[in-house]
Amino acid sequence: MHKGAWSKQEDQKLIDYITKHGEGCWRDLPKAAGLLRCGKSCRLRWMNYLNPNLKRGNFSEDEDDLIIKLHALLGNRWSLIAERLPEHSTIEVKNYWNSHLKLKLTKMGIDPMNYRIQEYVHKKNLEFFSSRNKGFDVEISDAESSSA
């Protein structure tokens, strides 16, 4: 068995095999594809990096909200959460939570490991309405100062 980083040739063998034969049985796939890897390694490489249906890059605001709400319901069950975001891999969702969303909740004054959906929605609504009212307050104060 080969361990460590995947080479471009190994990636191409895996892509070619899955394109031609489909995913099938991961345990048998490495030998059939001519790879010196275990089935789990091939599955993870395909699911997290090579699958052309994966959406790479930024998460939208709606996806952020969905991940936060699902995490409040399901906890760290990343595979279940990632099922609701079919364009993103499980590892990508988990990494995004750990690197961005936990910090976002902390900045909102919410404990990211012990919170409720209602608490998050309430704070998000407060932020939304306060940002809308700031612009309104400026317009009123500008109108008051011009009439004086």
C-alpha positions in Angstrom: 0.0 0.0 0.0 1.1 3.5 -0.8 0.6 6.2 1.9 1.0 9.9 1.9 0.2 12.5 -0.7 -1.5 11.5 -3.9 0.3 12.0 -7.2 -1.3 13.5 -10.3 -1.1 10.1 -12.0 -3.0 8.4 -9.1 -5.6 11.1 -9.2 -6.1 10.6 -13.0 -6.3 6.8 -12.6 -9.0 7.2 -10.0 -10.9 9.8 -12.1 -10.7 7.7 -15.2 -11.9 4.5 -13.4 -14.8 6.2 -11.7 -15.9 8.0 -14.8 -15.9 4.7 -16.8 -17.3 2.3 -14.1 -18.9 4.4 -11.4 -18.1 4.4 -7.7 -19.2 0.8 -6.9 -17.4 -1.1 -4.2 -14.7 1.0 -2.7 -12.8 -2.0 -1.3 -12.4 -3.5 -4.7 -11.9 -0.3 -6.6 -8.1 0.3 -6.0 -7.0 -3.0 -7.4 -9.4 -2.7 -10.4 -8.1 0.9 -11.1 -4.5 -0.1 -10.7 -3.9 1.8 -7.6 -1.7 0.8 -4.6 -4.1 2.5 -2.1 -6.8 1.2 0.2 -10.4 1.6 -0.6 -11.0 4.1 2.2 -8.2 6.4 0.9 -9.7 6.2 -2.6 -13.2 7.0 -1.3 -12.0 10.0 0.7 -9.9 11.3 -2.1 -12.9 11.1 -4.5 -15.5 12.5 -2.1 -13.4 15.4 -0.7 -11.3 16.5 -3.7 -11.8 14.9 -7.1 -15.6 14.7 -7.4 -16.6 17.2 -10.2 -19.9 17.9 -8.4 -18.2 19.5 -5.5 -18.6 23.3 -5.2 -15.3 24.8 -4.1 -14.8 28.1 -2.5 -16.9 30.5 -0.5 -20.1 29.6 1.3 -23.1 31.8 0.9 -24.9 33.6 3.7 -27.8 31.1 3.4 -25.4 28.2 3.6 -23.8 29.8 6.7 -27.2 30.0 8.4 -28.1 26.4 7.4 -24.9 25.0 8.8 -25.4 27.0 12.1 -29.0 25.8 12.5 -28.1 22.2 11.6 -25.2 22.3 14.1 -27.5 23.5 16.8 -29.8 20.5 16.1 -27.3 17.8 15.2 -24.1 18.8 16.9 -20.8 17.7 15.3 -22.5 15.2 13.0 -20.8 16.6 9.9 -21.8 13.9 7.4 -25.5 14.6 8.2 -25.0 18.4 7.9 -23.1 18.0 4.7 -25.9 16.0 3.2 -28.0 19.2 3.2 -25.2 20.9 1.2 -24.6 18.5 -1.7 -22.1 20.8 -3.4 -19.7 20.8 -0.4 -17.8 17.8 1.1 -18.1 16.8 4.7 -14.6 17.8 5.5 -15.1 21.2 3.8 -18.2 21.9 5.9 -16.4 20.8 9.1 -13.3 22.9 8.4 -15.5 25.9 7.5 -17.3 25.5 10.9 -14.1 25.3 12.8 -12.3 28.2 11.0 -15.1 30.7 10.4 -18.5 30.0 11.8 -17.5 29.4 15.4 -15.7 32.8 15.4 -18.8 34.4 13.8 -21.0 33.1 16.7 -18.5 34.2 19.3 -18.5 37.7 17.9 -22.2 37.7 18.1 -21.9 36.8 21.8 -23.1 33.2 21.4 -21.3 30.2 22.8 -20.6 28.1 19.7 -20.6 24.8 21.6 -23.8 25.4 23.6 -26.5 27.5 21.9 -30.0 27.3 20.6 -31.4 28.2 17.2 -33.7 30.8 18.7 -30.8 32.6 20.3 -28.9 32.8 16.9 -32.0 33.9 15.0 -32.9 36.5 17.6 -29.3 38.0 17.5 -29.3 37.9 13.7 -32.6 39.7 13.5 -31.4 42.3 16.0 -28.3 42.9 13.8 -30.5 43.2 10.7 -32.9 45.7 12.2 -30.2 47.8 13.9 -28.3 48.1 10.6 -31.5 49.2 8.9 -32.4 51.7 11.7 -28.9 53.3 11.6 -29.5 54.5 8.0 -32.9 55.7 9.1 -31.5 57.6 12.1 -29.0 59.3 9.9 -31.7 60.5 7.5 -33.8 61.9 10.3 -30.8 63.7 12.0 -29.8 65.1 8.6 -33.4 66.3 8.0 -33.5 67.9 11.5 -30.2 69.7 11.1 -31.3 71.1 7.6 -34.6 72.4 9.0 -32.9 74.2 11.9 
